[in-house]
Amino acid sequence: MSVCARLPVARPLSSVTSMDRLSERPVVVDDVTIEFRGRRSRRSTALRGVSLELGRNEVLGVVGESGSGKSALAAVLSARDLRTQTMSPKIIGGSITVLGTRLGRLGHRERDRLQLNIGYLPQDAADRLTPNLSVAENLAEPFLSRDRRYDRRELAMRVMQFLEAVRLPIVTMEKLPHELSSGQRQRVAIAKSLMLEPTLWIADEPTAGIDATVRDTVPELVHQIQQIRDFSAVIVSHDLSVTTQLADRIAVLYHGELVGYGEVDEVLANPYHPYVSGLAASRSHSHHHPPTLR
């Protein structure tokens, strides 16, 4: 029996509602344009006229090269307040609805409530772990920041189970982030973003820094948690092989525009854009020439 199959259902926090779980379309992006805006009036367009949606219990893979706008989309979907960043993404056209809430000018209470149902793994998540806290304390943070009275014994059990789920030994609990390899820190970050068993998981490059020997455990982990609870995900990656393992459908971005959208095999079999044709060719090549194990 897998570790994830044994994970207990999280004790609901008082501020978490179940109404969002009734939505059949957790994410609806309608003709959206997103612009990066800096503190000195600097602006650059990240996405132009993009429309897509995510179904309930579905995994949507977002593929594109660096600068395609995929990370900007992930950041906006996370519903985090990004105004403290040097260049923050902002919706300037169209609309995005996440778990029944239209994004835009959300109040603090509305934003906090929405974020309780969204797990977010940013691209630099491994470097965002609190440096002076142990791995166990980092994983416990999402619970204790909302409910300081959360049962410590139950929380310790959940920490151990999630560590095992991402293939880290229990002795890792007492280590500080700087004592881990980059791949180990990334796996801790993945576990942390899933600790609250969110309704929606937004993951930007979830396999970043993870060596090939354990990279395939990420799709396995996502699929197993989906079997326990209603769970939808948007997975951003430049790695097509990882995306195709994870995703029911893919959205291909190129220079801020949507150039492919649908079921993986259908999109790659019928490309109408040169970038998608290149993805299809690279996938075909990898299938005919599997990597040699050394």
N, C-alpha and C positions, 0 to 999 in steps of 0.2 A: 504493500500500500504506500502511495507516495506521501511525502511530507506535507505537501500542500493540501491533500485531501483530508489531513487530520487537523488542519488549522481551525480553531474555534471561531464561531461567528462573534464579531466584536460586540461588546455591550454597548447599546446605542447611547450616544451622548444626548443630553436633553435638548440641545439646539439643532439636532439633525432631524429633518423631516423626511417622510417617505413619499411625498407627493411627486417629487422629481422622478422617482423610479417608475412612475406610471407612463412617462413619456415614451412614445414609440420612436421619436427622433431626438436623441439627446443633443445633437448638434445640427444646426441648420445655418449654412453660410449662403447668403443671397446677394449675388452681384457686388461682392465686397472689394473695396480698395483700401489698402492699409499703407500708411505713410510713416516712415521713421522721422521723428522730429527731435532736434537737438536743442540745447539751451541757448544757442546763439542764432536762432532762426534757421539752422541748417535743416534741410529736408531732403528725403530721398524716398522714392516709391518702392515699397516692398512687394505688394500684390496689386493687380489691376483686374477688376471685374470677375472675381472668382466666385463660383457657385458650387457647393457640394453639400452633402449631408451624411450623417452617421446614424445608422439604425440601432435599435436596442440590441445589446449583446453582440454587436458587430465590432470588428477591428478594421479600421481604415488606415492603410499605409500611405504616408506622404513622402514621395520620392523627388529628389532634385539635387542638382549640384550646389556648391557653395554660392550664396547670393541669389538663390531662386525664390526666396521668400518663405521657405518652409518653417524655419525657426521663428520668424515673426508671427506666422499663423499659430504655431504652438503656444507662443507666449500670450497672445491675445486670448486664445481659447481657455487658458488656465485661469482667467479672471483675476490675475494678480494685479496689484497696483504697481505699474512699471515706471512711474514718473521720476523715480530717483535715479534711473539709469541715464547715462550720458546721451544716448539716442534711444528713445522709447517708441514702440509701435503704437499707432493710433488709427482707429477706424475713421475714414473721412468720407466713405461712400458705401451704400448698401447697408446690410444689417447682419448681425450674428446673434443667434439665440442658442444658449447653452442651458440644458436642463430646465427648459421652460422660461428662462430669464433672458431678456434681451440685453446684450452688453452695451455699454456706453457709459453714461454718467451714473454709476451705481453708488448708492450711499454706503457708508462703512458697514452698517448692520446687514444690508442686503448682500454686499460683497462677501462678508465673513460667512454668512449662511451658505452662500453658493460654494465657497471654497471648501467647506466641510465635506462636500460631495465630490470634489475634484482632486485627484492625486496628480501632482505635477513633478515631472523629472526634467529639469532644465539641462541644457547641453553641458554645463559645467557643474553638475550636481555633485560630483565626487570632490570638487574643491570647495563646496559650500558646507560640508559637514562642520559642525561646531568644533574647532580644533582642541579646545580644553576639556571637552567631554569625551568619555569613553564611548565605544561603539554602542554598548547597551543603552547609555544615556542619550545618545543621538537618536536611536530607534524609539526610545520612550517619549521623546520630545513632543511628537504630534498629539499624544494622549494627554500628557501632563500640562501642556500649555493651555489646554481647554478644561481639564478636570484634575485638579491637584489631588483629589481624593480617590482617584482611580485605584482599584485593588492592585497592590504592588506584586502580589504573588502571581496573579493572573497575567499581569503585564510582563513579568519576568519570563513566564512560560511562552507568551507570544513572541517575545524578543528571541528566545532560543529557537523557536520553530521557524521564524522567518529567516534567521541566520542559516539554519540547516537547509531551508528551501532554496537559498541562493548559493548553496555549496560552500559555506564558510564554517570552519570548526568553532565549537562553542567557546574555546579559549580566546577567540577573537573579541568576545564581549568586553573584556577588561582593557583592551588596547585602545590607544589614542589613534586618530586618523593618520597622523604622520608616521606611525609605525607599520602601516599597511602599504601594500603595493597599489599602483593606480587602479588595476583591475579589481582588487579587493575593495577599495574605496567606492568604486562604481557599483559593485554589488550591494554594499551597505546602503548606498543612496537609493538603489532600486527598492530594496526592502523598506526603507523609510518612507518612500513615496506611496507604498502600498499598505502600510501598517493599518490605516483606518478603513481598509477595504472600500475604496471609493466607488461611487456609481460610474464615474468617468475617469479614465486615466489618460493623461497627456504626457507622452514620453518623447523627448528630443534626444535622439541618438542613444538609446538605452544600452547598446553594446559597446559604447566608447571605452577604450582602454581595457576591455576584457579579452584575454587571449583565446585563440581558436578552440582550445580544448574544452572550454566551458561556455562558449558563446551560444551554443544551441540550447542551453538551459533557460535562457531568457524567454524564448517562445513557449517552452514547456511550462514555465512558471506562470506566464500570462494565461495560457489556456486552462491550467488547472484551477487558478483562482476564479476564472470565469464560470467554472462548473459549480462553484459554491454559491455565488451571489450574482444578481444582475450586474453586469459589468460590460462597459463599452470602452473602446480605446482608440485614440489617434496616435499612431506611432510614426515619428519622423526619423528617417534614416537615409544616408547616402548609399547604404549597402543593400542592393536589390535582393540578394540572397536571404538576408535577414528579414526584409520586408515581406517577401513572398511566403516565408514560413509563418509569419504572424498574421498577415492580412487576409480578410475576406475580399476586400476591394482595394484598389490603389488610386491615388490622385497624383499625377505627375506634373510638377511645376518646372517652368523654364523661364528665367528672367521675369518672374512675377506673374506669369500667365499659366493658366491650366491648359496643358497640352495633351492630357490623357486622363481618362476617368472611367472606372468600371471594374469588372472582375479582372483579376490579374492576367489570366490566359487570354482573355478577349482583348484587353488593351495592348498586350505585347504581340498578339497575332495579327492585329489590324492597326498598325501605327499610322497616324496621319501627320506626324511631325518628325523631323530628322532626329531629334533628341530621343524620342521614344523608339525609333528604329535602332538607334545605337544601343539602348538598353536591351532591346530584344535580341540583338546580335551578340551582346556580351553574355546574356543568359544562355543562349544557344551554345556559345563557345564553352562556357563553364560546364554545361551538361555533357558535351562531347569530350572534354578534356578535364576530368576531375583532378584535383590537386594530388600530388604524390605525397604520401606520408613518409616522413623521415624519422 
